[in-house]
Amino acid sequence: MKLITMSHNYQTGAVQKISDVVLGTSGIIKNAERYNGKNVLFCGVIYMAEDLYTMADDVRVFIPEITVKGGEVLRPRCPMIAYQGRSSIITMRDVKKARKLKPDIILSYINTPLSIKGETDGVYNGTSAFESIDKIAETNKRGIAVLIGDVNVNAWITVKTAQNHPEFTIISMPADGVYCPPHIDIDSKEFISTWEELAKAHGEKNVGLEMHPEVNSDLRSFGFEKNAYFGGTDGLVKEPLGSDKKVWLIGTVEGIIDRIKTLTNQKELHSPCIICPPMAYTTTSKVERAREILENGGPTATIYYRHPEEPYYDVEIHREELITKRGDGGMRIPAVELAIDDEIKEKGRKALSVLL
């Protein structure tokens, strides 16, 4: 089996180095057709693998290893969706609540499960939300958009929207707020202190500042004050590469630093050294083992996204001898193939196509 190993920008530098291609979340969607009919070993959280499977035709998508229990993928799963009880879970209930508000548009954040995306009017990754909002505001300056996703991204969009469309209303859901734990955990005081040290050493105008909009409110306010660049992972990679500034402070997960370093050695990069645990779950040894298994007998199991609400998945075991069973009833399964119900896939594709 000829495999293409694809990694997300947030994967560790070691995994990126053994990958054939490294992309951000939007890049995976926008470049999916390049992998039509291919076999892809995907290194990232599971919703990204679902997006690739959905947007490419006749692609086979494999995941180096998953931990699953009772139809629920525990790892590698986006911490925004479920993270040790610290973040509430985005569910179909949020879509139903949003519909009752009768807004002009309902958008779901790119990190949400595919079946939920498919029940909304489209997907947003941060910056793409502005295009949808601008289009509505052209004919209805008092329009209403419901954004189902990260509370900090939604707050950033709300502030930026108010600058251009002061009468437009953004409603963020879920009401109790979901967030990205690694980004929310960035120490604001330490980050700002690092900025001040760099600005003093190099001159403020010579230091680049960028951050992911999932950062906490203190960092978001600081970013606005300093005119920082806010963007998704592809943008966070491109911005320093296209700038004359040699020194950069970057507020996001450490994998971005590794990615930029592979593309240039002309930048001095600083970051809070934050790791995304679900991304770190995939290691080089797991990737190499998955390659060996897939090339010698095929996948250990197939995980089917069959249900619109949790538990989303059914698991079909092909090679039980390769599975590690846990005491709590869960299983660690290497070299897993992903499959998605046709209806869920088609609805998801329609929503994801907004990003194209």
N, C-alpha and C positions, 0 to 999 in steps of 0.2 A: 504493500500500500504506500503510495507516494503522499506524504504529508506536508502541509504548509503549517508551520508553527506561528501563530499570531498572538501577540501580547498587547495588553493595554498599557498606556503610558504610566499607570500607577504600579505596574508590576516592579519587583525589585530589579536593580541593575543586572544582577546575575541572570535572571530569567530573560530579560530583554536581550542580553548578549547571545543567547542560544536560540533566539527567535528569528524567523525569516522576515517578519514585518511587525512594526510597532505602531499602533494608532491610538487616538483618543476615542471617546465614546461616539462623537459625531462622525469622526473619520471612519469608524467601523461601518456605520449606516450608509454614509455617502459613497464608500468604496466597495460595498457588499457585492455588487454585480461582477466585480473582477474575480470573484471566487465562485461564480456559477459553475457547478459540476466538479468542484474541487473537494479535497478532503482537508479539513482545517482542524488542527489541534489548538484549541483556544485557551489562552491563559488570562483569566480575568474573573470577575464575579458573574454569576449565572445569567443575570438579566442581559448582559452584553452578548453572551453566547446566543441567547434567544433572539436578540435583535439581528445578529448576523444570519442566523438560520432563516429568519422571517424575510429578510430583504434580499437574500441571494437565492437563485433558482437551482434546485437539484444539488445543493451543497450538503456535504456530510460534516457535521460539527461534533467534535469530540472534546471532552474536558479531562485534563490530566488526572484529577481525583475529586470526588465529592464525598461529603459526609451527609447521610440521609437518614431520616427516621420517620416512619409512618407517612410517607408521601411528602414530607417537608425537607427541602434541602437546607441543611444547617450551615454548610460551608462548601464552596465559597459564595456567600450570599451578601448582598449589599447591606452594610450596617444601618443604612437609613430605613430599610424595610423591617429589620429585626436585629437588635443588638443587645443581647443580654438584659432585656427589660428596660434599657435606658431610652429607647426611642419607640414611640407608638407605631403601629403597623398600618400602612395604607391599605385599605380594603375596598371592596365594591360598595360598601355602605357609604363611603365618601362620595362616590359618583352619584348614588341615588339622592343623597342630601343636596349635592350640587344642582341636580336637575330640578329639584323643588324650588330653587331660587330663580329659575328661568332666566339665566344670564344670556348674554349674546354669544358667549363661547366658553367651553370647558376644556382646559388643557391639562394634561398629566405630565409630570416631570419624567425625564428620561429614565430615571432609576426605578420607576414603578413596574410592577409585574406586567407582563405582556397582555394578559386578559383584561386588566384594568385600563391599560392604554387604549385597547381596542374599543372600549365603551365610551371614550371621550372624543372630542372633535379633533384632537391632534396632540402631538407631543412637543414639549419645549425643553430646551437644554440651557435656558438662561437667556442668552441674547436673542434666540429665535422667537421668544415670546413677544418681543417688541414689534416684529413684523405683523403678527396676528393682531396685536392691539392697535397698531397704526392703521391697519386696513379697516377695522371697525370704527375707529375714531373719525375717519374721513366722512362718514355718513351719520355717525351718532357720537357726538362728543361726550355724551353722558352714558356711554356704554358701560357694560359690566362684564368682567372676565373672572372666572373662577380658576384658580391655579391650584391643582392638587399635587403637592410635593413639598420640597424642602422649605421650611419656614424662613430661613435666612436668604435663600435665593429669591423667594417671593417678596421679602422685605426690600431687597435690592431692586427688584423689578418695580415695586410700588413707588419707591423714591424716584427712580429714573422716569417712570411713566408720568408722575405728577409734574415733572419739569416740562414735558411736552404737551400733556393732556390733563390739565389740572382738574377737570370735571369728571374724568374717567375713574371708575371704581374697580379696584382689584380686591377680590376676596380670596384669602389664603385658607386652604384646607389641607389636612384635618385641623379642626379648630384648636386642638391641644398641641399641634405643632410636631412635625417630624424633622429630624435634622441629621447631619452627618457627624457622628461622634469624633472621628479624628480631626475634622476641621474645627468643630466647636471647642476642642480641647487645646488648640493652639494658645499658648500663654500670651495674652495681649501685651502685658507690661514688658515682658522679655522681648517680644517681637519689635515693639516700638523703641525699646532701648537699643536694640541692634541697629535699627534704622538711624537713630540719632548718632550712634558711633560711626556708621558708614558715611553719613552725611557730613560729619565733622572731619573725617579723614580724607574724603574725596571731593567734597562740595556737593550740596544737595542736588544741584542740577545735573550732576554726573552719575547719580545713582538711580537705577531703574527700580520701580516698585510695582509688583503685580500680585494678585491674589485671586483665589477661586471665590465666587459669590456665596459659597456655602460657609464661609468664615463667620465667626460670631459678630454681634452687633458692634462691639468696641472696635474690632479691626475694620469692619465695614465703614464706620464713621471716620476712622483714621485714613482709610483708603480714599474716601471722598475728599477729605481735607487735603491730601497730598496728590490728588488727581492720579491715583493709581490705575493701572489697567486691570479690569475684571474680566475673566473669561473662563471658558471650559479648558480641558486639558490640551486640546490641539492649539488653541489660542495662546495658552501659557507657554507652550514650547516655541511657537512662532514669534511672539512679541520680542523676546530678547535677541533672537537671531536676526531680526530685521532692524534692530536699533544700534545706534552708534555708541550707546552707553556700555561700558565694559563691566560695571559692577551692578549686580542685581540682588534684591531681596525678594524672595518668592514665598508667598503664604499659601502653601498647599502641601500635598503628600510628597514624600521624598523621591518617589519614582520619577517625577518631572525633572528633578535635578540630574538624575542618571541619564535621562533621555537627552537633555540639552547637551550634556557633556559628551555624548557619543556623536553629536552633530557639530560641535565646535569646541576648541580648546582656548578660545579667545575671550572667554567670559569668566569673571570672578563671581561665583554664585553662592548665595547664603540662603538658608531656610531654617525653619524650626525643627527639622528632622523628625517629622511626623510620619508614622507608618500606618497604613490601613491593614488591620489584622486579616480580613478576608482575602485581600490581595496577597499578603505574605503567606497565606495558607498554601499557595502554589509555589513549589520550590523547584530548583533545577533537577533534583533527584526524582521528584514526582513526574516531571516532564519527560525525563529520560526513560523512566520505567514505563510510562504510558506509550511512548514511541515503540519500545521493545514489544510490549503486549500487542499493540495494534498491528505491528508488522509480523507477528508470530501467532496468528490465531484469531485476531479480531477483538472487538470490544468485550470488556468484562460484563457489561450490562447496558441496557438502553433505558434512559429516563424519559418518560412521555409526559409532556405538558398537556393534560387531557381535561382538566377541570377549571372553570372560570374563577372559582373561589378556592381558598385553602381547604384541605391540602391540594395543591395544584397538580402534583405529579403521581404517576404510577411507575413502578420500577420493575423491569423484566430482567432477571438474572440469566446470563449466558455461561459464565465461568465461575461457579461458586467457590472454587478452590483459591481464587485470587482475592476474595473478599475478607476483610477483617471485621468481625462482629464485636460490637461493644456491649458492655454489661447492661446498658439502659435500653437495649433493643435497637440501637442505631447501627449503621454500617458505614465503614470506609470502603469506597469502591474506586479502584483505579481504572483509567482508560474507559470512560463512560461515553456512550453516544447519546446525543440529544435528538428528540423528535417532538413535534408539536402538532396538535390537533389542527386540521385544515381550517375550520371555522375561526379558531382563536388566531391562527396565523394570518388569515386574510383580513380580519378586523384590525389586528395589530399592524399589518403592513399599511393599511389605509391611514392609520394614525401616525405612524412613523414617517410616512411620505411627506408630511408637512415640513419636515426638516430638509427635504430635498429641494 
